Structure formats: C-alpha cells, structure tokens
Amino acid sequence: MGFNEFMTKLFGNKSQRDLKEITPYVDKIKAVYPSIQKLSNDELRAKTDEIKQRIQDYVADERAKLKRWKWCWKRYFQKSFLS
C-alpha cells in the first residue's frame, strides 16, 4: 500500500469528502421538501419573495458591519502612521 492509498483510506477521496460535507444540507432540503410541495404557485411566489427579502436584510447587515470595520481600520492606521 502506497502513501496515496493510505491517505485515501484515512481521509477518503475528494468525492467522499464532498459528499460528507453536503449531506447535512441535502437532509435539510429533503425534510422541508414536502411542505414546499404542498404550496400553491401563488404561495410559492410569496415564499420566494420572503426568502429574497431575508437575504437582502442579511446582506445589508453584513455590509454595514463591513463598513464599520473598514472605518475602524482606516482610523487605526491613520493614527498609527501619522502619530
């Protein structure tokens, strides 16, 4: 048994690692799927709009945090190099 075979047995190959990583997400989707399948087209459109809004809200919060961090770093470096 060579080194590569040993490492593959120990850690698995790339497809096995990928599968292990995505399996929890697939399981969550499978659990939610029956409730989504029951929705009418209008309800599904409304749910889609709701999810889009949640994503936009999350992204806006993250952008605000990033803006604050950039401001803090800018002030820190201005004080450090100008002092």
C-alpha positions as CSV (number, residue, x, y, z in Angstrom):
1,M,0.0,0.0,0.0
2,G,1.5,3.3,-1.1
3,F,1.2,6.7,0.6
4,N,-1.7,7.9,-1.6
5,E,-3.7,4.7,-0.9
6,F,-3.1,5.1,2.8
7,M,-4.2,8.7,2.8
8,T,-7.3,7.9,0.8
9,K,-8.2,5.2,3.3
10,L,-7.6,7.5,6.2
11,F,-9.3,10.7,4.8
12,G,-11.4,9.4,1.9
13,N,-11.2,10.6,-1.7
14,K,-12.4,14.0,-2.9
15,S,-15.9,12.9,-3.8
16,Q,-16.4,11.2,-0.4
17,R,-15.3,14.3,1.4
18,D,-17.6,16.5,-0.8
19,L,-20.5,14.1,-0.1
20,K,-19.8,14.2,3.6
21,E,-19.8,18.0,3.5
22,I,-23.1,18.4,1.6
23,T,-25.1,15.6,3.2
24,P,-26.4,17.7,6.1
25,Y,-27.8,20.3,3.6
26,V,-29.4,17.6,1.4
27,D,-31.0,16.2,4.5
28,K,-32.4,19.6,5.5
29,I,-33.8,20.1,2.0
30,K,-35.4,16.6,2.0
31,A,-37.1,17.4,5.3
32,V,-38.5,20.7,4.0
33,Y,-39.5,19.5,0.6
34,P,-42.9,18.0,1.5
35,S,-44.1,21.3,3.0
36,I,-42.9,23.2,-0.1
37,Q,-44.5,20.7,-2.4
38,K,-47.9,21.5,-0.9
39,L,-47.7,25.2,-1.7
40,S,-49.7,26.6,-4.5
41,N,-48.0,28.7,-7.2
42,D,-49.0,32.0,-5.5
43,E,-47.9,30.8,-2.1
44,L,-44.6,29.7,-3.6
45,R,-44.1,33.1,-5.2
46,A,-44.8,34.8,-1.8
47,K,-42.4,32.4,-0.1
48,T,-39.7,33.2,-2.7
49,D,-40.2,36.9,-2.1
50,E,-40.0,36.4,1.6
51,I,-36.7,34.5,1.2
52,K,-35.3,37.2,-1.1
53,Q,-36.1,39.8,1.5
54,R,-34.5,37.8,4.3
55,I,-31.3,37.5,2.2
56,Q,-31.3,41.2,1.4
57,D,-31.7,42.1,5.0
58,Y,-28.9,39.8,6.0
59,V,-26.6,41.2,3.3
60,A,-27.4,44.7,4.3
61,D,-26.5,43.9,7.9
62,E,-23.2,42.3,6.8
63,R,-22.4,45.3,4.6
64,A,-23.0,47.6,7.5
65,K,-20.7,45.6,9.7
66,L,-18.0,45.6,7.0
67,K,-18.3,49.4,6.6
68,R,-17.8,49.9,10.3
69,W,-14.8,47.6,10.3
70,K,-13.3,49.5,7.4
71,W,-13.9,52.8,9.1
72,C,-12.2,51.4,12.3
73,W,-9.2,50.1,10.4
74,K,-8.8,53.3,8.5
75,R,-8.8,55.4,11.7
76,Y,-6.4,53.0,13.4
77,F,-3.9,53.1,10.6
78,Q,-4.2,56.9,10.2
79,K,-3.4,57.3,13.9
80,S,-0.6,54.7,13.8
81,F,1.2,56.1,10.8
82,L,0.5,59.8,11.3
83,S,1.5,59.9,15.0
